[in-house]
Amino acid sequence: MAQIETLRGLDQAAAITAASRRVSAVMFGGLDLAAELGVPASWDGLLYGRSRVAHAAARAGIPAIDMPFVDVRDAEGCRAEAQRALALGFTAKMAIHPNQVPVINDAYTPTADQVAEAERVTAAWKDAPDGVIQVDGKMVERPIVLAMRRTVARARASGRTPEGR
């Protein structure tokens, strides 16, 4: 696993993630980057760096792991940041305290409603005659189906599936 935590590393993010098949994941090291940039280790201050790392990981087809949330007493802050990282493309978040693990796992686990929607969409897609369908009043095409398949995969990994609910 590679860790990208400097300006130079950020400049080379795509090259680092594609350097070898042995690079199986990449972690965003935001604290060091914030220090180098001279900015607070806040979401806004590190958004560009996070985005670059998530993009490079996606391009290489490997997981992206977000930096840890440093306030170990702020569970809601940790949850909110984990949800934002997920929305940005991160597939995991580093924990620095055991109390953060269930909070992060919960943030990365799709809700029952999200799983049900993903299952409806993927089931309807199997019968799509022309590659574009409508489900629950929304247009659905291949990119949406791929996102829904990822939701189902995250649910299965967490045990939140129809048989595991």
Secondary structure, 3 states (H helix, E strand, C coil): CEEECCHHHHHCHHHHHCCCCCCCCEEECHHHHHHHHCCCCCHHHHHHHHHHHHHHHHHHCCCEEECCCCCCCCHHHHHHHHHHHHHHCCCEECCCCCCHHHHHHHHHCCCHHHHHHHHHHHHHHCCCCCCCEEECCEEECHHHHHHHHHHHHHHHHHCCCCCCC
